[in-house]
Amino acid sequence: MTGIWTAVQRERNMKIHIAAAVSCFIAAALLQLDKISWLFLLSAVAAVFIAELVNTAIEAVIDLASPAEHPLARVAKDTAAGASLVAAVYAAAVGILVFWEPFMQWIQSITG
């Protein structure tokens, strides 16, 4: 748990991901999504958190091992950040697919 807490304290992106996850979970509850939709949302959020935690760990190890700028250190950091980006794009796609229809139905119900 210490590693997760450290990442939340130090990494701006973790704070953003947590805010997005909480927002998604609130919306899912309000829209009364089915269990399969919840499963997809939880899996996408977990993928983002895992990728971001691994990215943070890789960056910390590289900073410790190579305090000076090195091209290979840059490649490793950029690759780890790329994995986080892929996970975030995947989560956004899942969110669109899961929320689109229920959100449109909700809009229709309030606009008549």
LUMTI-980770 format. One line per field, with one value per residue: residue in three letters; residue number from 1; z, x, y of N, C-alpha, C in turn. Coordinates in steps of 0.2 Angstrom, whole numbers, plus 5000, padded with zeros to 4 digits. Each point is the difference from the previous one (the first is absolute). Example, Ala and Ser with C-alpha at 12.3 -4.5 7.8 and 13.67 -1.06 7.14 Angstrom:
% LUMTI-980770
rest (ALA; SER)
nr (1; 2)
npz (5039; 4996)
npx (5066; 4998)
npy (4972; 5005)
capz (5000; 5001)
capx (4996; 5004)
capy (5006; 5006)
cpz (5000; 5003)
cpx (5004; 4996)
cpy (5006; 5005)
//
This chain:
% LUMTI-980770
rest (MET; THR; GLY; ILE; TRP; THR; ALA; VAL; GLN; ARG; GLU; ARG; ASN; MET; LYS; ILE; HIS; ILE; ALA; ALA; ALA; VAL; SER; CYS; PHE; ILE; ALA; ALA; ALA; LEU; LEU; GLN; LEU; ASP; LYS; ILE; SER; TRP; LEU; PHE; LEU; LEU; SER; ALA; VAL; ALA; ALA; VAL; PHE; ILE; ALA; GLU; LEU; VAL; ASN; THR; ALA; ILE; GLU; ALA; VAL; ILE; ASP; LEU; ALA; SER; PRO; ALA; GLU; HIS; PRO; LEU; ALA; ARG; VAL; ALA; LYS; ASP; THR; ALA; ALA; GLY; ALA; SER; LEU; VAL; ALA; ALA; VAL; TYR; ALA; ALA; ALA; VAL; GLY; ILE; LEU; VAL; PHE; TRP; GLU; PRO; PHE; MET; GLN; TRP; ILE; GLN; SER; ILE; THR; GLY)
nr (1; 2; 3; 4; 5; 6; 7; 8; 9; 10; 11; 12; 13; 14; 15; 16; 17; 18; 19; 20; 21; 22; 23; 24; 25; 26; 27; 28; 29; 30; 31; 32; 33; 34; 35; 36; 37; 38; 39; 40; 41; 42; 43; 44; 45; 46; 47; 48; 49; 50; 51; 52; 53; 54; 55; 56; 57; 58; 59; 60; 61; 62; 63; 64; 65; 66; 67; 68; 69; 70; 71; 72; 73; 74; 75; 76; 77; 78; 79; 80; 81; 82; 83; 84; 85; 86; 87; 88; 89; 90; 91; 92; 93; 94; 95; 96; 97; 98; 99; 100; 101; 102; 103; 104; 105; 106; 107; 108; 109; 110; 111; 112)
npz (5000; 5003; 4996; 5001; 5007; 4999; 4996; 5004; 5005; 4997; 4998; 4996; 4996; 5006; 5002; 4994; 5000; 5006; 4998; 4995; 5004; 5005; 4995; 4997; 5006; 5001; 4994; 5001; 5006; 4998; 4995; 5006; 4999; 4995; 5002; 4994; 5000; 5006; 4998; 4995; 5003; 5005; 4994; 4997; 5005; 5001; 4994; 5001; 5006; 4998; 4994; 5004; 5004; 4994; 4997; 5005; 5001; 4994; 5000; 5005; 4998; 4995; 5004; 5003; 4995; 4997; 5005; 4996; 4996; 4998; 4994; 5003; 5004; 4995; 4997; 5005; 5002; 4994; 5000; 5007; 4998; 4995; 5005; 5004; 4995; 4998; 5006; 5000; 4994; 5002; 5006; 4997; 4996; 5006; 5003; 4994; 4999; 5007; 4999; 4993; 5000; 5006; 4998; 4994; 5003; 5004; 4995; 4997; 5006; 5000; 4994; 5001)
npx (5004; 5006; 5002; 4994; 5001; 5006; 4998; 4995; 5004; 5004; 4995; 5001; 5003; 5003; 5001; 5002; 5004; 5001; 5001; 5003; 5003; 5001; 5001; 5004; 5003; 5000; 5002; 5004; 5001; 5000; 5004; 5001; 5007; 5000; 5000; 4998; 4996; 4998; 5000; 4997; 4996; 4999; 5000; 4996; 4997; 4999; 4998; 4996; 4997; 5000; 4998; 4996; 4998; 5000; 4997; 4997; 4999; 4999; 4996; 4998; 4999; 4997; 4996; 4999; 4999; 4996; 5003; 5005; 4999; 4996; 5002; 5003; 5002; 5001; 5003; 5003; 5002; 5002; 5003; 5002; 5002; 5002; 5002; 5002; 5003; 5003; 5002; 5002; 5003; 5002; 5002; 5003; 5002; 5002; 5002; 5002; 5002; 5002; 5002; 5002; 4998; 5002; 5005; 5000; 4999; 5005; 5003; 4998; 5001; 5005; 5001; 4998)
npy (4994; 5000; 4995; 4997; 5000; 4997; 4995; 4999; 5001; 4996; 4996; 5005; 4995; 4998; 5006; 5001; 4995; 5002; 5006; 4998; 4996; 5004; 5004; 4995; 4999; 5006; 5001; 4995; 5003; 5006; 4997; 4997; 5000; 4996; 4994; 4998; 5005; 4998; 4994; 5002; 5004; 4995; 4996; 5004; 5002; 4994; 4999; 5006; 4998; 4994; 5002; 5004; 4995; 4995; 5005; 5001; 4993; 4999; 5006; 4998; 4994; 5003; 5004; 4995; 4996; 5005; 5004; 4999; 5005; 4995; 4999; 4995; 5004; 5004; 4995; 4998; 5007; 5002; 4994; 5000; 5007; 4997; 4996; 5005; 5003; 4994; 4999; 5006; 4999; 4994; 5002; 5005; 4996; 4997; 5006; 5002; 4994; 5000; 5006; 4999; 4994; 4998; 5003; 4998; 4994; 5001; 5002; 4995; 4996; 5004; 4999; 4994)
capz (5000; 5000; 4993; 4997; 5003; 4997; 4993; 5001; 5002; 4995; 4992; 4998; 4996; 5004; 5002; 4994; 4999; 5005; 4999; 4994; 5002; 5004; 4996; 4996; 5004; 5002; 4994; 4999; 5005; 4998; 4994; 5002; 4995; 5002; 5003; 4995; 4999; 5006; 4999; 4995; 5003; 5005; 4997; 4996; 5005; 5003; 4995; 5000; 5006; 4999; 4995; 5003; 5005; 4997; 4997; 5006; 5003; 4995; 5000; 5007; 4999; 4995; 5003; 5005; 4997; 4995; 5002; 4994; 4994; 4995; 4995; 5002; 5006; 4997; 4996; 5005; 5003; 4995; 4999; 5005; 5000; 4994; 5002; 5004; 4995; 4996; 5005; 5001; 4994; 5000; 5005; 4997; 4995; 5003; 5003; 4994; 4998; 5005; 5002; 4995; 4999; 5006; 5001; 4995; 5003; 5006; 4997; 4997; 5005; 5003; 4995; 4997)
capx (4996; 5005; 5001; 4994; 4999; 5006; 4999; 4994; 5003; 5005; 4999; 4994; 4995; 4996; 4995; 4996; 4997; 4996; 4994; 4996; 4997; 4994; 4994; 4997; 4996; 4994; 4996; 4998; 4995; 4994; 4997; 4999; 5002; 5000; 5006; 5005; 5003; 5005; 5006; 5004; 5003; 5005; 5006; 5004; 5003; 5006; 5006; 5003; 5004; 5006; 5005; 5003; 5005; 5006; 5003; 5003; 5005; 5006; 5004; 5003; 5006; 5005; 5003; 5005; 5006; 5004; 4998; 5002; 4996; 5003; 4995; 4996; 4995; 4995; 4996; 4996; 4995; 4995; 4996; 4996; 4994; 4996; 4996; 4994; 4996; 4996; 4995; 4996; 4996; 4996; 4994; 4995; 4996; 4995; 4995; 4996; 4996; 4996; 4995; 4996; 4992; 4996; 5000; 4995; 4993; 4999; 4999; 4993; 4995; 5000; 4998; 4993)
capy (5006; 5006; 5002; 5004; 5007; 5005; 5002; 5005; 5006; 5003; 5000; 5004; 4996; 4995; 5004; 5001; 4993; 4999; 5004; 4997; 4994; 5002; 5003; 4994; 4995; 5004; 5000; 4993; 4998; 5004; 4997; 4993; 4996; 4993; 4997; 4999; 5007; 5002; 4996; 5004; 5006; 4998; 4997; 5006; 5004; 4996; 5000; 5006; 5000; 4995; 5003; 5006; 4997; 4998; 5006; 5003; 4996; 5000; 5006; 5000; 4996; 5003; 5006; 4997; 4996; 5004; 5007; 5004; 4998; 4994; 4998; 4993; 5002; 5004; 4995; 4996; 5004; 5001; 4994; 4999; 5005; 4998; 4995; 5003; 5003; 4995; 4998; 5006; 5001; 4994; 5002; 5005; 4996; 4996; 5005; 5002; 4994; 4998; 5005; 5004; 4999; 5002; 5007; 5002; 4999; 5005; 5007; 4999; 5000; 5007; 5005; 4999)
cpz (5000; 4993; 4996; 5003; 4998; 4993; 5000; 5002; 4995; 4993; 4999; 4996; 5004; 5003; 4995; 4999; 5006; 5000; 4994; 5002; 5005; 4997; 4996; 5005; 5003; 4994; 4999; 5005; 4999; 4994; 5001; 4994; 5002; 5002; 4995; 4998; 5006; 4999; 4995; 5003; 5005; 4997; 4997; 5006; 5003; 4995; 5000; 5006; 5000; 4996; 5003; 5006; 4998; 4997; 5006; 5002; 4995; 5000; 5007; 4999; 4995; 5003; 5005; 4997; 4995; 5001; 4994; 4994; 4996; 4995; 5001; 5006; 4997; 4996; 5005; 5003; 4995; 4998; 5005; 5000; 4994; 5002; 5004; 4995; 4997; 5005; 5001; 4994; 5000; 5005; 4997; 4995; 5003; 5003; 4995; 4999; 5005; 5002; 4995; 5000; 5006; 5001; 4995; 5002; 5005; 4997; 4997; 5005; 5003; 4995; 4997; 4993)
cpx (5004; 5001; 4995; 4999; 5005; 4998; 4994; 5003; 5005; 4998; 4993; 4995; 4996; 4994; 4994; 4996; 4995; 4993; 4996; 4997; 4994; 4995; 4997; 4995; 4994; 4995; 4997; 4994; 4994; 4996; 4998; 5002; 5000; 5007; 5006; 5003; 5004; 5006; 5005; 5003; 5005; 5006; 5004; 5003; 5006; 5006; 5004; 5004; 5006; 5005; 5003; 5005; 5006; 5004; 5004; 5006; 5006; 5003; 5004; 5007; 5006; 5003; 5005; 5006; 5004; 4997; 5002; 4995; 5004; 4995; 4996; 4995; 4994; 4995; 4996; 4994; 4994; 4996; 4995; 4994; 4996; 4995; 4994; 4995; 4995; 4994; 4994; 4995; 4995; 4994; 4995; 4996; 4995; 4995; 4995; 4995; 4995; 4995; 4996; 4993; 4997; 5000; 4995; 4993; 4998; 4999; 4993; 4995; 4999; 4998; 4993; 5000)
cpy (5006; 5002; 5004; 5007; 5005; 5002; 5006; 5006; 5003; 5001; 5004; 4996; 4995; 5004; 5001; 4993; 4998; 5004; 4998; 4993; 5001; 5003; 4995; 4996; 5004; 5000; 4993; 4998; 5004; 4998; 4993; 4996; 4992; 4997; 5000; 5007; 5002; 4996; 5003; 5006; 4999; 4998; 5006; 5004; 4996; 5000; 5007; 5001; 4996; 5004; 5006; 4999; 4998; 5005; 5004; 4997; 5000; 5007; 5001; 4996; 5003; 5006; 4998; 4998; 5005; 5007; 5004; 4998; 4995; 4999; 4994; 5002; 5003; 4995; 4996; 5004; 5001; 4994; 4999; 5005; 4998; 4994; 5003; 5004; 4995; 4998; 5005; 5000; 4994; 5002; 5005; 4996; 4996; 5004; 5002; 4994; 4999; 5006; 5003; 4998; 5002; 5008; 5003; 4999; 5005; 5007; 5000; 5001; 5007; 5005; 4998; 4997)
//
